[in-house]
Amino acid sequence: MEPPTPRVRVVLGDASRGPIHPARARAELEEQSPVGAALARGLVRAQLSVAVRLSAVVAVGLGGLPLLFAAVPAIAHARLFGVSLPWLLLGVLAYPFLYLVGAVYVHLAERNEQEFVALVEDRGQK
């Protein structure tokens, strides 16, 4: 019986690229040195910032609607195309809004990751 193969830690894996030459910054990331940990914390902080900002947009956008309806009863009783406006906004238009916020999140998260990879590659070449 063969012993199990050891685990391999994959850091900054990108299947679309060719072979990557080892760089100092990558080594620091893989070894979890203080510099590598600071780089990783920076990426996590940037991703968390995007998530919190977009969560606030969703909370204000969707959470504010019931408050608006309570504050302005005329809007709560309005009808559009024979359907109550609150039902249209919360039951129908909320889904495209959430989809749009999700697409924006994916775009910003990928941009953060690309900037991180560029930073690591630039740092490793210096």
Secondary structure, 3 states (H helix, E strand, C coil): CCCCCCCCCCCCCCCCCCCCCCCHHHHHHHHCCHHHHHHHHHHHHHHHHHHHHHHHHHHHHHHHHHHHHHHCHHHHCCEECCEEHHHHHHHHCHHHHHHHHHHHHHHHHHHHHHHHHHHHHHHHHC
